[in-house]
Amino acid sequence: MALQCGIVGLPNVGKSTLFNCLSNAKAQAANFPFCTIEPNIGVISVPDDRLTKLTELVKPKNVVPNTIEIVDIAGLVKGASKGEGLGNQFLGNIRATNAIIHVLRCFEDDNVIHVDGSVDPIRDKEIIDTELQLKDLDTVSKRIQKVEKMAKTGGDKDAKRTFDVLSVVKNHLEQGKSGRTAPITEDDFEFIEDLSLLTIKPVLYVCNVDEASVNTGNKYVDLVKGAVNGENAEVLIISAKIESEIAELEDMEERALFLEDLGLKESGVAQLIRAAYRLLDLYTYFTAGVQEVRAWTITKGFTAPQAAGVIHSDFEKGFIRAEVIKYNDYVTLGSENACKEAGKLGVEGKTYVVEDGDIMHFRFNV
């Protein structure tokens, strides 16, 4: 699955610093690689201790982690929804992403001038929110015009349902609220899914703080947490300055000691990538053999045939069964053969719902 998260934020909030830390391979562990597709797009692996443990046990020739594309989305100014600045390009780039990483400045520094003259993460958040909401409002209004006549004649039930759902979302947007908090059901969402609304996308708010606040947060972080309450969004505290210092350390032990001195278990970059993966409500299953140990990304709730289809569509079409070992059983017993001998290898059919961490082998016939 090609997963993509876009980093957004106003000038001088730390967005570019954070992206540069992500794009610096030295900032990551050896099994946490990064590569650049374009100047503003990078692919970075999702840190997963389970993959590391399986690799130690199996000793495969190749290891493939899950990955996420991180996109540095630039060009936002007030009026972006009307095409100001790089508005159309900016909004188009966001539309292509699965989730939004919204960086907010939560630190004071007289040497880093804020574009609006003062530190106010709530104001900054509302500037971007407003532009996205206005663009969505325009998109929804145009679709309403298309379906309204069919909906009111009463002959097309889908058109009527679409019109009703769109009307609810339109009213919500007009109140200055994002689509993700609109009072619609999952079934309702199917009628507007093709619009790829910007404010429907899940959001991770990253509070960029000073070094002293990285463990405890500060008054600005508290304001952000209060402002996003009810949005079903995550809030992550990171110091971009600390991350840039970590990026300069080439030795892994030095990085570990640096983090330990700060009272941190892992870097903010690692936390961000893990949170972004979690934000999209994703699971990981593994395939493990001497040729390759690999992590595969699926959406929570996938059945065994759907999970097989992530490897290849033929696996899903010709699915016969899945052989499943639970991660804890594999680690405890040490090998696939040991799991078989202990009766810990399950044979599952088409209705099996894959659990996070399952180690799977598929039987199929095409």
ABEGO torsion letter per residue (X at the ends): XBBBBBBBEBBGAGAAAAAAAAABAAABBAABBBBBABAABBBBBBBBAAAAAAAAAAGBABBBBBBBBBBBBBGBBBGAAAGBEAAAAAAAAAAABABBBBBBBABBBAABBBAAGBBBAAAAAAAAAAAAAAAAAAAAAAAAAAAAAAAAAGABAAAAAAAAAAAAAAAAAAAGBBAAABBBBAAAAAAAAAAGBAAABBBBBBBBBBAAAAAAEBAAAAAAAAAABGAGBBBBBBBAAAAAAAAABABAAAAAAAAAAAGBABBAAAAAAAAAAAAAGBBBBBBBBAABBBBBBBBBGBBAAAAAAAABAAAAAABABBBBBBAAAAAAAGBAAAAAAAGABBBBBAABBBBBGBBBBBBBBX
